[in-house]
């Protein structure tokens, strides 16, 4: 079972490492070697650590951090959903995504959006996200990647 906790600034390096492992394992073939090198360069202190101030979460299994996920409340956007390669295919990504959607529902957010990497589109579709048009993601670090913008309507629970 995945235990999900809110990340702290001290978790930035751990979260960054999960991201690196996931990208290097799961995005090969979807993006060029040059894009992969640019995407995985640097360290958490280069700006990734600032994400810990958002609704950023770590997923733990037996005391080991194995997944990350974030909800950007300014844009109702799901992001930073990564699972360590040794733990993929066990439902941990879906569990983290469900947690992020629950956080959104608790804030009465009716729709969440995301930019799916090309290798993750089928995962998000299986989780109820829709979107087919390819777009280009421009990161603050200058990275340019093809992506598929996707969205999911959430059923917001009425207050009792």
Contact map, one row per residue, 1 for C-alpha under 8 A:
1110000000000000000000000000000000000000000000000000000000001000000000000000000000000000000000000000000000000000000000000000000000000000000000000000000000000000
1111000000000000000000000000000000000000000000000000000000111000000000000000000000000000000100100000000000000000000000000000000000000000000000000000000000000000
1111100000000000000000000000000000000000000000000000000000111000000000000000000000000000000000000000000000000000000000000000000000000000000000000000000000000000
0111110000000000000000000000000000000000000000000000000011110000000000000000000000000000000000010000000000000000000000000000000000000000000000000000000000000000
0011111000000000000000000000000000000000000000000000000011110000000000000000000000000000000000000000000000000000000000000000000000000000000000000000000000000000
0001111100000000000000000000000000000000000000000000001111000000000000000000000000000000000000000000000000000000000000000000000000000000000000000000000000000000
0000111111110000000000000000000000000000000000000001001111000000000000000000000000000000000000000000000000000000000000000000000000000000000000000000000000000000
0000011111110000000000000000000000000000000000000001100000000000000000000000000000000000000000000000000000000000000000000000000000000000000000000000000000000000
0000001111110000000000000000000000000000000000001101100000000000000000000000000000000000000000000000000000000000000000000000000000000000000000000000000000000000
0000001111111000000000000000000000000000000000000000000000000000000000000000000000000000000000000000000000000000000000000000000000000000000000000000000000000000
0000001111111110000000000000000000000000000000000001000000000000000000000000000000000000000000000000000000000000000000000000000000000000000000000000000000000000
0000001111111111000000000000000000000000000110011001000000000000000000000000000000000000000000000000000000000000000000000000000000000000000000000000000000000000
0000000001111111100000000000000000000000001100001000000000000000000000000000000000000000000000000000000000000000000000000000000000000000000000000000000000000000
0000000000111111110000000000000000000000000000000000000000000000100000000000000000000000000000000000000000000000000000000000000000000000000000000000000000000000
0000000000111111111000000000000000000000000000000000000001000000001100000000000000000000000000000000000000000000000000000000000000000000000000000000000000000000
0000000000011111111100000000000000000000001100010000000000000000000000000000000000000000000000000000000000000000000000000000000000000000000000000000000000000000
0000000000001111111110000000000000000000000000000000000000000000000000000000000000000000000000000000000000000000000000000000000000000000000000000000000000000000
0000000000000111111111000000000000000000000000000000000000000000011100000000000001110000000000000000000000000000000000000000000000000000000000000000000000000000
0000000000000011111111100000000000000000000000000000000000000000000100000000000101110000000000000000000000000000000000000000000000000000000000000000000000000000
0000000000000001111111110000000000000001000000000000000000000000000000000000000000000000000000000000000000000000000000000000000000000000000000000000000000000000
0000000000000000111111111000000000000000000000000000000000000000000000000000000000011000000000000000000000000000000000000000000000000000000000000000000000000000
0000000000000000011111111110000000000000000000000000000000000000000000000000000001111000000000000000000000000000000000000000000000000000000000000000000000000000
0000000000000000001111111111000000010001000000000000000000000000000000000000000001000000000000000000000000000000000000000000000000000000000000000000000000000000
0000000000000000000111111111000000010001000000000000000000000000000000000000000000000000000000000000000000000000000000000000000000000000000000000000000000000000
0000000000000000000011111111000000000000000000000000000000000000000000000000000000001000000000000000000000000000000000000000000000000000000000000000000000000000
0000000000000000000001111111000000000000000000000000000000000000000000000000000000001000000000000000000000000000000000100000000000000000000000000000000000000000
0000000000000000000001111111111000010000000000000000000000000000000000000000000000000000000000000000000000000000000000100000000000000000000000000000000000000000
0000000000000000000000111111111110010000000000000000000000000000000000000000000000000000000000000000000000000000000000000000000000000000000000000000000000000000
0000000000000000000000000011111100000000000000000000000000000000000000000000000000000000000000000000000000000000000000000000000000000000000000000000000000000000
0000000000000000000000000011111100000000000000000000000000000000000000000000000000000000000000000000000000000000000001100000000000000000000000000000000000000000
0000000000000000000000000011111110110000000000000000000000000000000000000000000000000000000000000000000000000000000000000000000000000000000000001000000000000000
0000000000000000000000000001111111110000000000000000000000000000000000000000000000000000000000000000000000000000000000000000000000000000000000000000000000000000
0000000000000000000000000001001111111000000000000000000000000000000000000000000000000000000000000000000000000000000000000000000000000000000000000000000000000000
0000000000000000000000000000000111111100000000000000000000000000000000000000000000000000000000000000000000000000000000000000000000000000000000000000000000000000
0000000000000000000000000000001111111110000000000000000000000000000000000000000000000000000000000000000000000000000000000000000000000000000000111000000000000000
0000000000000000000000110011001111111111000000000000000000000000000000000000000000000000000000000000000000000000000000000000000000000000000000000000000000000000
0000000000000000000000000000000011111111100000000000000000000000000000000000000000000000000000000000000000000000000000000000000000000000000000000000000000000000
0000000000000000000000000000000001111111100000000000000000000000000000000000000000000000000000000000000000000000000000000000000000000000000000100000000000000000
0000000000000000000000000000000000111111100000000000000000000000000000000000000000000000000000000000000000000000000000000000000000000000000000100000000000000000
0000000000000000000100110000000000011111110000000000000000000000000000000000000000000000000000000000000000000000000000000000000000000000000000000000000000000000
0000000000000000000000000000000000001111111000000000000000000000000000000000000000000000000000000000000000000000000000000000000000000000000000000000000000000000
0000000000000000000000000000000000000001111101000000000000000000000000000000000000000000000000000000000000000000000000000000000000000000000000000000000000000000
0000000000001001000000000000000000000000111111010000000000000000000000000000000000000000000000000000000000000000000000000000000000000000000000000000000000000000
0000000000011001000000000000000000000000011111111000000000000000000000000000000000000000000000000000000000000000000000000000000000000000000000000000000000000000
0000000000010000000000000000000000000000001111111000000000000000000000000000000000000000000000000000000000000000000000000000000000000000000000000000000000000000
0000000000000000000000000000000000000000011111111000000000000000000000000000000000000000000000000000000000000000000000000000000000000000000000000000000000000000
0000000000000000000000000000000000000000000111111110000000000000000000000000000000000000000000000000000000000000000000000000000000000000000000000000000000000000
0000000000010001000000000000000000000000001111111111000000000000000000000000000000000000000000000000000000000000000000000000000000000000000000000000000000000000
0000000010011000000000000000000000000000000111111111000000000000000000000000000000000000000000000000000000000000000000000000000000000000000000000000000000000000
0000000010000000000000000000000000000000000000111111110000000000000000000000000000000000000000000000000000000000000000000000000000000000000000000000000000000000
0000000000000000000000000000000000000000000000111111110100000000000000000000000000000000000000000000000000000000000000000000000000000000000000000000000000000000
0000001110110000000000000000000000000000000000011111111100000000000000000000000000000000000000000000000000000000000000000000000000000000000000000000000000000000
0000000110000000000000000000000000000000000000000111111100000000000000000000000000000000000000000000000000000000000000000000000000000000000000000000000000000000
0000000000000000000000000000000000000000000000000111111100000000000001111000000000000000000000000000000000000000000000000000000000000000000000000000000000000000
0000011000000000000000000000000000000000000000000001111110000000000001111000000000000000000000000000000000000000000000000000000000000000000000000000000000000000
0000011000000000000000000000000000000000000000000011111111000000000111100000000000000000000000000000000000000000000000000000000000000000000000000000000000000000
0001111000000000000000000000000000000000000000000000001111100000000111000000000000000000000000000000000000000000000000000000000000000000000000000000000000000000
0001111000000010000000000000000000000000000000000000000111110000111110000000000000000000000000000000000000000000000000000000000000000000000000000000000000000000
0111100000000000000000000000000000000000000000000000000011111000111100000000000000000000000100010000000000000000000000000000000000000000000000000000000000000000
0111100000000000000000000000000000000000000000000000000001111111111000000000000000000000000000000000000000000000000000000000000000000000000000000000000000000000
1110000000000000000000000000000000000000000000000000000000111111110000000000000000000000000000000000000000000000000000000000000000000000000000000000000000000000
0000000000000000000000000000000000000000000000000000000000011111000000000000000000000000000000000000000000000000000000000000000000000000000000000000000000000000
0000000000000000000000000000000000000000000000000000000000011111100000000000000000000000000000000000000000000000000000000000000000000000000000000000000000000000
0000000000000000000000000000000000000000000000000000000000011111110000000000000000000000000000000000000000000000000000000000000000000000000000000000000000000000
0000000000000100000000000000000000000000000000000000000001111011111000000000000000000000000000000000000000000000000000000000000000000000000000000000000000000000
0000000000000000010000000000000000000000000000000000000001111001111100000000000000110010000000000000000000000000000000000000000000000000000000000000000000000000
0000000000000010010000000000000000000000000000000000000001110000111110000000000011110000000110010000000000000000000000000000000000000000000000000000000000000000
0000000000000010011000000000000000000000000000000000000111100000011111000000000111100000000000010000000000000000000000000000000000000000000000000000000000000000
0000000000000000000000000000000000000000000000000000000111000000001111100000011111000000000000011001000000000000000000000000000000000000000000000000000000000000
0000000000000000000000000000000000000000000000000000011110000000000111110000011110000000000000000001000000000000000000000000000000000000000000000000000000000000
0000000000000000000000000000000000000000000000000000011100000000000011111001111000000000000000000001001100000000000000000000000000000000000000000000000000000000
0000000000000000000000000000000000000000000000000000011000000000000001111111111000000000000000000000000000000000000000000000000000000000000000000000000000000000
0000000000000000000000000000000000000000000000000000011000000000000000111111100000000000000000000000000000000000000000000000000000000000000000000000000000000000
0000000000000000000000000000000000000000000000000000000000000000000000011111100000000000000000000000000000000000000000000000000000000000000000000000000000000000
0000000000000000000000000000000000000000000000000000000000000000000000011111100000000000000000000000000000000000000000000000000000000000000000000000000000000000
0000000000000000000000000000000000000000000000000000000000000000000000111111110000000000000000000000000100001011100000000000000000000000000000000000000000000000
0000000000000000000000000000000000000000000000000000000000000000000000111111111000000000000000000000000000000001110000000000000000000000000000000000000000000000
0000000000000000000000000000000000000000000000000000000000000000000011110001111110000000000000000001000000000001110000000000000000000000000000000000000000000000
0000000000000000000000000000000000000000000000000000000000000000000011110000111110000000000000000000000000000000011000000000000000000000000000000000000000000000
0000000000000000001000000000000000000000000000000000000000000000000111000000011111000000000000000000000000000000000000000000000000000000000000000000000000000000
0000000000000000000000000000000000000000000000000000000000000000001111000000011111100000000010011000000000000000000000000000000000000000000000000000000000000000
0000000000000000011001100000000000000000000000000000000000000000001110000000000111110000000010000000000000000000000000000000000000000000000000000000000000000000
0000000000000000011001000000000000000000000000000000000000000000011100000000000011111011000110000000000000000000000000000000000000000000000000000000000000000000
0000000000000000011011000000000000000000000000000000000000000000011000000000000001111111000000000000000000000000000000000000000000000000000000000000000000000000
0000000000000000000011001100000000000000000000000000000000000000000000000000000000111111000000000000000000000000000000000000000000000000000000000000000000000000
0000000000000000000000000000000000000000000000000000000000000000000000000000000000011111000000000000000000000000000000000000000000000000000000000000000000000000
0000000000000000000000000000000000000000000000000000000000000000010000000000000000111111110100000000000000000000000000000000000000000000000000000000000000000000
0000000000000000000000000000000000000000000000000000000000000000000000000000000000111111111110000000000000000000000000000000000000000000000000000000000000000000
0000000000000000000000000000000000000000000000000000000000000000000000000000000000000011111100000000000000000000000000000000000000000000000000000000000000000000
0000000000000000000000000000000000000000000000000000000000000000000000000000000000000011111110000000000000000000000000000000000000000000000000000000000000000000
0000000000000000000000000000000000000000000000000000000000000000000000000000000000000001111111100000000000000000000000000000000000000000000000000000000000000000
0100000000000000000000000000000000000000000000000000000000100000001000000000000000100011111111110000000000000000000000000000000000000000000000000000000000000000
0000000000000000000000000000000000000000000000000000000000000000001000000000000011100001011111111000000000000000000000000000000000000000000000000000000000000000
0000000000000000000000000000000000000000000000000000000000000000000000000000000000000000001111111100000000000000000000000000001000000000000000000000000000000000
0100000000000000000000000000000000000000000000000000000000000000000000000000000000000000001111111110000000000000000000000000000000000000000000000000000000000000
0001000000000000000000000000000000000000000000000000000000100000001110000000000010000000000111111111000000000000000000000000000000000000000000000000000000000000
0000000000000000000000000000000000000000000000000000000000000000000010000000000010000000000011111111100000000000000000000000000000000000000000000000000000000000
0000000000000000000000000000000000000000000000000000000000000000000000000000000000000000000001111111110000000000000000000000000000000000000000000000000000000000
0000000000000000000000000000000000000000000000000000000000000000000000000000000000000000000000111111111000000000000000000000000000000000000000000000000000000000
0000000000000000000000000000000000000000000000000000000000000000000011100000010000000000000000011111111100000000000000000000000000000000000000000000000000000000
0000000000000000000000000000000000000000000000000000000000000000000000000000000000000000000000001111111110000001000000000000000000000000000000000000000001000000
0000000000000000000000000000000000000000000000000000000000000000000000000000000000000000000000000111111111000000000000000000000000000000000000000000000000000000
0000000000000000000000000000000000000000000000000000000000000000000000100000000000000000000000000011111111100000000000000000000000000000000000000000000000000000
0000000000000000000000000000000000000000000000000000000000000000000000100001000000000000000000000001111111111101000000000000000000000000000000000000000000000000
0000000000000000000000000000000000000000000000000000000000000000000000000000000000000000000000000000111111111100000000000000000000000000000000000000000001111000
0000000000000000000000000000000000000000000000000000000000000000000000000000000000000000000000000000011111111000000000000000000000000000000000000000000000011000
0000000000000000000000000000000000000000000000000000000000000000000000000000000000000000000000000000001111111000000000000000000000000000000000000000000000000000
0000000000000000000000000000000000000000000000000000000000000000000000000000000000000000000000000000000111111100000000000000000000000000000000000000000000011000
0000000000000000000000000000000000000000000000000000000000000000000000000001000000000000000000000000000111111111000000000000000000000000000000000000000001010000
0000000000000000000000000000000000000000000000000000000000000000000000000000000000000000000000000000000110011111000000000000000000000000000000000000000011110000
0000000000000000000000000000000000000000000000000000000000000000000000000001000000000000000000000000000000001111100000000000000000000000000000000000001111000000
0000000000000000000000000000000000000000000000000000000000000000000000000001110000000000000000000000100100001111110000000000000000000000000000000000001111000000
0000000000000000000000000000000000000000000000000000000000000000000000000001110000000000000000000000000000000011111000000000000000000000000000000000111100000000
0000000000000000000000000000000000000000000000000000000000000000000000000000111000000000000000000000000000000001111100000000000000000000000000000000111000000000
0000000000000000000000000000000000000000000000000000000000000000000000000000001000000000000000000000000000000000111110000000000000000000100000000011110000000000
0000000000000000000000000000000000000000000000000000000000000000000000000000000000000000000000000000000000000000011111111001000000000000000000000011110000000000
0000000000000000000000000000000000000000000000000000000000000000000000000000000000000000000000000000000000000000001111111000000000000000000000001111000000000000
0000000000000000000000000000010000000000000000000000000000000000000000000000000000000000000000000000000000000000000111111000000000000000000000000111000000000000
0000000000000000000000000110010000000000000000000000000000000000000000000000000000000000000000000000000000000000000111111100000000000000000000000000000000000000
0000000000000000000000000000000000000000000000000000000000000000000000000000000000000000000000000000000000000000000111111111000000000000000000000000000000000000
0000000000000000000000000000000000000000000000000000000000000000000000000000000000000000000000000000000000000000000111111111100000000000000000000001000000000000
0000000000000000000000000000000000000000000000000000000000000000000000000000000000000000000000000000000000000000000000111111110000000000000000000000000000000000
0000000000000000000000000000000000000000000000000000000000000000000000000000000000000000000000000000000000000000000000011111111000000000000000000000000000000000
0000000000000000000000000000000000000000000000000000000000000000000000000000000000000000000000000000000000000000000100011111111111000000000000000000000000000000
0000000000000000000000000000000000000000000000000000000000000000000000000000000000000000000000000000000000000000000000001111111111000000000000000000000000000000
0000000000000000000000000000000000000000000000000000000000000000000000000000000000000000000000000000000000000000000000000111111110000000000000000000000000000000
0000000000000000000000000000000000000000000000000000000000000000000000000000000000000000000001000000000000000000000000000011111110000000000000000000000000000000
0000000000000000000000000000000000000000000000000000000000000000000000000000000000000000000000000000000000000000000000000001111111000000000000000000000100000000
0000000000000000000000000000000000000000000000000000000000000000000000000000000000000000000000000000000000000000000000000001111111100000000000000000011100000000
0000000000000000000000000000000000000000000000000000000000000000000000000000000000000000000000000000000000000000000000000001100111110000000000000000011100000000
0000000000000000000000000000000000000000000000000000000000000000000000000000000000000000000000000000000000000000000000000000000011111000000000000001111000000000
0000000000000000000000000000000000000000000000000000000000000000000000000000000000000000000000000000000000000000000000000000000001111100000000000001110000000000
0000000000000000000000000000000000000000000000000000000000000000000000000000000000000000000000000000000000000000000000000000000000111110000000000001100000000000
0000000000000000000000000000000000000000000000000000000000000000000000000000000000000000000000000000000000000000000000000000000000011111000000000111100000000000
0000000000000000000000000000000000000000000000000000000000000000000000000000000000000000000000000000000000000000000000000000000000001111100000000111100000000000
0000000000000000000000000000000000000000000000000000000000000000000000000000000000000000000000000000000000000000000000000000000000000111110000011110000000000000
0000000000000000000000000000000000000000000000000000000000000000000000000000000000000000000000000000000000000000001000000000000000000011111000111110000000000000
0000000000000000000000000000000000000000000000000000000000000000000000000000000000000000000000000000000000000000000000000000000000000001111101111000000000000000
0000000000000000000000000000000000000000000000000000000000000000000000000000000000000000000000000000000000000000000000000000000000000000111111110000000000000000
0000000000000000000000000000000000000000000000000000000000000000000000000000000000000000000000000000000000000000000000000000000000000000011111100000000000000000
0000000000000000000000000000000000000000000000000000000000000000000000000000000000000000000000000000000000000000000000000000000000000000001111100000000000000000
0000000000000000000000000000000000000000000000000000000000000000000000000000000000000000000000000000000000000000000000000000000000000000011111110000000000000000
0000000000000000000000000000000000100110000000000000000000000000000000000000000000000000000000000000000000000000000000000000000000000000111111111000000000000000
0000000000000000000000000000000000100000000000000000000000000000000000000000000000000000000000000000000000000000000000000000000000000001111001111100000000000000
0000000000000000000000000000001000100000000000000000000000000000000000000000000000000000000000000000000000000000000010000000000000000001110000111110000000000000
0000000000000000000000000000000000000000000000000000000000000000000000000000000000000000000000000000000000000000000011000000000000000111100000011111000000000000
0000000000000000000000000000000000000000000000000000000000000000000000000000000000000000000000000000000000000000001111000000000000000111100000001111100000000000
0000000000000000000000000000000000000000000000000000000000000000000000000000000000000000000000000000000000000000001111001000000000111110000000000111110000000000
0000000000000000000000000000000000000000000000000000000000000000000000000000000000000000000000000000000000000000111100000000000000111110000000000011111000000000
0000000000000000000000000000000000000000000000000000000000000000000000000000000000000000000000000000000000000000111100000000000011110000000000000001111100000000
0000000000000000000000000000000000000000000000000000000000000000000000000000000000000000000000000000000000000011110000000000000011100000000000000000111110000000
0000000000000000000000000000000000000000000000000000000000000000000000000000000000000000000000000000000000000011100000000000000111000000000000000000011111000000
0000000000000000000000000000000000000000000000000000000000000000000000000000000000000000000000000000000000000111000000000000000000000000000000000000001111100000
0000000000000000000000000000000000000000000000000000000000000000000000000000000000000000000000000000100010001111000000000000000000000000000000000000000111110000
0000000000000000000000000000000000000000000000000000000000000000000000000000000000000000000000000000000010000100000000000000000000000000000000000000000011111000
0000000000000000000000000000000000000000000000000000000000000000000000000000000000000000000000000000000011011100000000000000000000000000000000000000000001111100
0000000000000000000000000000000000000000000000000000000000000000000000000000000000000000000000000000000011010000000000000000000000000000000000000000000000111110
0000000000000000000000000000000000000000000000000000000000000000000000000000000000000000000000000000000000000000000000000000000000000000000000000000000000011111
0000000000000000000000000000000000000000000000000000000000000000000000000000000000000000000000000000000000000000000000000000000000000000000000000000000000001111
0000000000000000000000000000000000000000000000000000000000000000000000000000000000000000000000000000000000000000000000000000000000000000000000000000000000000111
